[in-house]
Amino acid sequence: MDPEVVTQAIARVPVYYALELRRFAQLPGIAALYYHCILTFDDEGCEALGAVMGVAGIVTRIFAEGTLWVCLYALLQVKPQFFRLLVVAFLVFTIPAYVLNGMNIMSQRAIPQNILDHLLGYPCNFRKEQHPDLSAISVYIAFARTSLALIVGLVTLVVRYRKQNHNLIRVIRREGGMYYISVSILLFFSCLTSAPNNPASSSTKHIALVWSLQLLFTIVFTDRLLLRMKKVDDPGTQAVISTLVFDHGSDQSRSLSGGAGELGEGVLQDDGDVPDQEEGEIVAIVETTEKELGKRVEV
């Protein structure tokens, strides 16, 4: 290569480095610009964002609470025709409650940000809901639905499973009943604290705490319950569907319950229980072997 060309190329290396540094130095400015544009909405954009978030939250809660009613169907251990009645009851309570709550949420209107909201980085600011009476009615309907599911579940637990021979708490933990009871209690207290004219509703901290716990653990517990049902459920027979939550001691439910403790015990029993005939054969073989070894030692 020509030495002059090499010298010119080496001389241009610092210029190339300077251009690259300049290009990468623009990245923080571009990121800050995009951050400002993304988190800056006009009033129409804030209202659209609020509507999307409200609908997404409603749909999420509907599916999560619907899972609990499917678990309630398994807990009752009734005929498949009763499942339609549960679906109708769930929809009768759910549709009016969430329609009224949605009307209240959609009534929110975005207002311009004040200086404090802008400094704190909040992209939107809303007025209070225009129809709090609709929200109060929806809370009472949801409270009635949650109370019904909780009472039916607890009564079924006490009446039907009190005479079981196995450990009830172990059965509840294994088959997912603890998830059902925990979520039902959280939903009950969430509706109770959200109800108007309630002493607990006057404390904003209590409402925020209970509401946050309800949103978090309802989704988590129903997800765990779905995984448990997927592991246990066999839609081919009614007997397997009835063991989605509780095991009644039948051989079929034991084989499909998925409990690690009982499975391990079954394996140990299968390995340890040797028939009498096989034990006699093993003893005879051992005695014959000992006699042969004794003869060899005498020789």
C-alpha positions as CSV (number, residue, x, y, z in Angstrom):
1,M,0.0,0.0,0.0
2,D,1.1,3.5,-0.8
3,P,2.7,5.1,2.4
4,E,1.0,8.4,1.6
5,V,-2.5,6.8,1.6
6,V,-1.7,5.1,4.9
7,T,-0.6,8.4,6.4
8,Q,-3.8,10.1,5.2
9,A,-6.0,7.3,6.7
10,I,-4.2,7.5,10.0
11,A,-4.7,11.2,10.1
12,R,-8.4,10.9,9.6
13,V,-8.9,8.4,12.4
14,P,-9.4,11.1,15.1
15,V,-12.0,12.8,12.9
16,Y,-13.9,9.5,12.6
17,Y,-13.7,9.0,16.4
18,A,-15.1,12.5,16.9
19,L,-18.0,11.9,14.5
20,E,-18.9,8.6,16.3
21,L,-18.8,10.2,19.7
22,R,-21.0,13.0,18.5
23,R,-23.5,10.5,17.1
24,F,-23.7,8.6,20.4
25,A,-23.8,11.8,22.4
26,Q,-27.2,12.6,20.7
27,L,-28.8,9.4,22.1
28,P,-29.6,10.9,25.6
29,G,-31.2,13.9,23.9
30,I,-33.3,11.7,21.6
31,A,-34.3,9.5,24.6
32,A,-35.3,12.6,26.6
33,L,-37.3,13.9,23.6
34,Y,-39.2,10.6,23.2
35,Y,-39.8,10.4,26.9
36,H,-41.3,13.9,26.9
37,C,-43.5,13.1,23.8
38,I,-44.7,9.7,25.1
39,L,-45.6,11.1,28.6
40,T,-47.2,14.2,27.2
41,F,-50.9,13.8,26.3
42,D,-53.6,16.3,25.4
43,D,-57.0,16.0,27.1
44,E,-58.4,13.7,24.4
45,G,-55.4,11.4,24.7
46,C,-55.7,11.2,28.5
47,E,-59.4,10.4,28.3
48,A,-58.7,7.6,25.7
49,L,-55.9,6.2,27.9
50,G,-58.1,6.3,30.9
51,A,-60.9,4.5,29.0
52,V,-58.5,1.8,27.8
53,M,-57.0,1.2,31.2
54,G,-60.5,1.1,32.8
55,V,-61.8,-1.5,30.3
56,A,-58.7,-3.6,30.6
57,G,-59.0,-3.6,34.4
58,I,-62.7,-4.6,34.2
59,V,-62.0,-7.5,31.8
60,T,-59.2,-8.8,33.9
61,R,-61.3,-8.8,37.1
62,I,-64.2,-10.5,35.3
63,F,-62.1,-13.4,34.1
64,A,-60.3,-13.7,37.5
65,E,-63.6,-13.8,39.4
66,G,-65.2,-16.1,36.8
67,T,-62.4,-18.6,37.6
68,L,-63.5,-18.6,41.2
69,W,-67.1,-19.6,40.2
70,V,-65.7,-22.4,38.1
71,C,-63.9,-23.6,41.2
72,L,-67.2,-23.2,43.1
73,Y,-68.8,-25.6,40.6
74,A,-66.2,-28.1,41.3
75,L,-66.5,-27.6,45.1
76,L,-70.3,-28.2,45.0
77,Q,-69.9,-31.5,43.1
78,V,-73.2,-31.2,41.4
79,K,-74.5,-32.3,38.0
80,P,-73.3,-30.6,34.8
81,Q,-76.7,-28.9,34.3
82,F,-76.0,-26.9,37.5
83,F,-73.1,-25.3,35.7
84,R,-75.5,-23.3,33.5
85,L,-77.2,-22.0,36.6
86,L,-73.9,-20.8,38.0
87,V,-73.1,-19.1,34.8
88,V,-76.4,-17.3,34.7
89,A,-76.1,-16.3,38.4
90,F,-72.5,-15.0,37.7
91,L,-73.7,-12.9,34.7
92,V,-76.7,-11.6,36.5
93,F,-74.5,-10.1,39.2
94,T,-71.5,-9.2,37.0
95,I,-73.0,-7.5,34.0
96,P,-75.0,-4.8,35.9
97,A,-72.1,-4.2,38.4
98,Y,-69.5,-3.6,35.7
99,V,-71.8,-1.7,33.4
100,L,-72.6,0.7,36.1
101,N,-68.9,0.9,37.2
102,G,-67.9,1.4,33.6
103,M,-70.4,4.3,33.1
104,N,-68.8,5.9,36.2
105,I,-65.3,5.4,34.9
106,M,-66.2,6.7,31.4
107,S,-67.6,9.9,33.0
108,Q,-64.1,11.0,34.0
109,R,-62.9,14.1,32.1
110,A,-59.2,15.1,31.7
111,I,-58.2,18.5,32.9
112,P,-55.0,20.4,32.3
113,Q,-52.1,19.6,34.5
114,N,-51.1,21.9,37.3
115,I,-47.6,22.7,38.2
116,L,-47.3,20.1,40.9
117,D,-48.5,17.3,38.6
118,H,-46.1,18.4,35.9
119,L,-43.2,18.4,38.3
120,L,-44.1,15.0,39.6
121,G,-44.2,13.6,36.1
122,Y,-47.8,12.7,35.9
123,P,-48.9,12.6,32.3
124,C,-52.6,13.1,33.0
125,N,-54.9,14.7,35.5
126,F,-58.6,13.8,35.8
127,R,-61.6,15.2,37.6
128,K,-63.6,13.1,40.0
129,E,-66.2,10.7,38.7
130,Q,-69.4,12.3,37.6
131,H,-71.7,9.5,38.8
132,P,-70.6,8.2,42.2
133,D,-74.1,6.9,42.8
134,L,-73.6,4.4,39.9
135,S,-70.4,3.3,41.5
136,A,-72.1,2.8,44.9
137,I,-74.8,0.6,43.3
138,S,-72.1,-1.5,41.5
139,V,-70.2,-2.0,44.8
140,Y,-73.4,-3.3,46.5
141,I,-74.0,-5.7,43.6
142,A,-70.4,-7.0,43.7
143,F,-70.7,-7.3,47.4
144,A,-73.8,-9.5,47.1
145,R,-72.1,-11.7,44.5
146,T,-68.9,-12.1,46.5
147,S,-70.9,-12.8,49.7
148,L,-72.9,-15.5,47.9
149,A,-69.8,-17.2,46.6
150,L,-68.1,-17.0,50.0
151,I,-71.1,-18.3,51.9
152,V,-71.7,-21.2,49.5
153,G,-68.1,-22.2,49.5
154,L,-67.7,-22.1,53.3
155,V,-71.0,-23.9,53.9
156,T,-70.1,-26.6,51.4
157,L,-66.7,-26.9,53.1
158,V,-68.1,-27.3,56.6
159,V,-71.1,-29.5,55.8
160,R,-69.8,-31.8,53.1
161,Y,-66.2,-32.3,54.1
162,R,-66.3,-32.3,57.9
163,K,-66.6,-36.1,58.1
164,Q,-63.7,-36.8,55.8
165,N,-61.1,-39.2,57.2
166,H,-58.1,-37.4,55.8
167,N,-56.6,-34.1,56.9
168,L,-58.8,-31.4,55.6
169,I,-56.2,-28.6,55.6
170,R,-53.9,-30.8,53.6
171,V,-56.7,-31.4,51.1
172,I,-57.5,-27.7,50.8
173,R,-53.8,-26.8,50.2
174,R,-53.3,-29.7,47.7
175,E,-56.4,-29.1,45.6
176,G,-56.5,-25.3,45.5
177,G,-59.3,-24.7,47.9
178,M,-57.1,-22.3,49.9
179,Y,-56.7,-20.1,46.8
180,Y,-60.5,-20.0,46.5
181,I,-61.1,-19.1,50.2
182,S,-58.3,-16.5,50.3
183,V,-59.5,-14.7,47.1
184,S,-63.1,-14.8,48.3
185,I,-62.2,-13.2,51.6
186,L,-60.1,-10.5,49.9
187,L,-62.9,-9.7,47.5
188,F,-65.3,-9.5,50.4
189,F,-63.2,-7.0,52.4
190,S,-62.5,-5.0,49.2
191,C,-66.2,-4.6,48.5
192,L,-66.8,-3.9,52.2
193,T,-64.3,-1.1,52.4
194,S,-65.4,0.4,49.1
195,A,-69.1,0.6,50.1
196,P,-70.3,4.1,50.8
197,N,-71.4,5.2,54.3
198,N,-68.9,2.7,55.8
199,P,-66.6,3.7,58.6
200,A,-63.7,1.9,56.9
201,S,-64.3,3.8,53.7
202,S,-63.5,7.1,55.3
203,S,-59.8,6.1,55.5
204,T,-58.1,6.4,52.2
205,K,-55.1,4.4,53.3
206,H,-57.2,1.4,54.2
207,I,-59.1,1.5,50.9
208,A,-55.9,1.8,48.9
209,L,-54.2,-1.1,50.9
210,V,-57.2,-3.5,50.6
211,W,-57.8,-2.6,47.0
212,S,-54.1,-3.1,46.0
213,L,-54.0,-6.5,47.8
214,Q,-57.2,-7.5,46.2
215,L,-55.9,-6.6,42.7
216,L,-52.6,-8.4,43.2
217,F,-53.6,-11.6,44.9
218,T,-56.8,-12.1,43.0
219,I,-54.8,-12.4,39.8
220,V,-52.0,-14.4,41.4
221,F,-54.2,-16.9,43.2
222,T,-56.6,-17.4,40.3
223,D,-53.5,-18.1,38.1
224,R,-52.3,-20.7,40.5
225,L,-55.8,-22.1,40.7
226,L,-55.9,-22.4,36.9
227,L,-52.6,-24.2,36.9
228,R,-53.9,-26.6,39.6
229,M,-57.1,-27.2,37.7
230,K,-55.1,-27.9,34.5
231,K,-53.0,-30.4,36.4
232,V,-56.0,-32.2,37.9
233,D,-58.9,-31.7,35.5
234,D,-60.0,-34.3,33.0
235,P,-63.1,-33.0,31.3
236,G,-64.0,-36.5,30.1
237,T,-65.7,-37.6,33.3
238,Q,-67.8,-35.9,36.0
239,A,-65.9,-37.7,38.7
240,V,-62.6,-36.0,37.7
241,I,-64.3,-32.6,37.4
242,S,-65.5,-33.0,41.0
243,T,-62.0,-33.5,42.2
244,L,-60.8,-30.1,40.9
245,V,-60.8,-28.8,44.4
246,F,-61.2,-31.7,46.9
247,D,-60.2,-35.3,47.0
248,H,-62.9,-37.7,48.4
249,G,-60.6,-40.7,48.8
250,S,-61.6,-42.6,45.7
251,D,-59.0,-44.5,43.8
252,Q,-59.7,-42.5,40.6
253,S,-59.4,-39.2,42.3
254,R,-56.2,-40.3,44.1
255,S,-54.6,-41.2,40.9
256,L,-55.6,-37.9,39.3
257,S,-55.3,-35.6,42.3
258,G,-51.6,-34.8,41.6
259,G,-50.7,-34.6,45.3
260,A,-47.0,-35.0,45.8
261,G,-47.5,-36.4,49.3
262,E,-50.0,-39.1,48.5
263,L,-48.1,-40.0,45.4
264,G,-44.9,-40.6,47.3
265,E,-46.8,-42.6,49.9
266,G,-48.4,-44.7,47.2
267,V,-45.0,-45.4,45.7
268,L,-43.6,-46.4,49.0
269,Q,-46.5,-48.7,49.8
270,D,-46.3,-50.3,46.4
271,D,-42.6,-50.9,46.8
272,G,-42.8,-52.1,50.4
273,D,-45.9,-54.4,50.2
274,V,-44.4,-57.7,48.9
275,P,-46.8,-60.6,48.6
276,D,-46.4,-63.6,50.9
277,Q,-45.6,-66.0,48.1
278,E,-42.8,-63.8,46.8
279,E,-41.4,-63.4,50.4
280,G,-41.3,-67.2,50.8
281,E,-39.5,-67.6,47.5
282,I,-36.9,-65.0,48.5
283,V,-36.4,-66.7,51.9
284,A,-35.9,-70.1,50.2
285,I,-33.4,-68.7,47.8
286,V,-31.4,-67.1,50.6
287,E,-31.4,-70.4,52.6
288,T,-30.3,-72.4,49.6
289,T,-27.5,-69.9,49.0
290,E,-26.3,-70.1,52.6
291,K,-26.2,-74.0,52.5
292,E,-24.2,-74.0,49.3
293,L,-21.7,-71.5,50.8
294,G,-21.4,-73.7,54.0
295,K,-20.6,-76.8,51.9
296,R,-18.0,-74.9,50.0
297,V,-16.4,-73.7,53.2
298,E,-16.3,-77.3,54.6
299,V,-14.7,-78.6,51.5
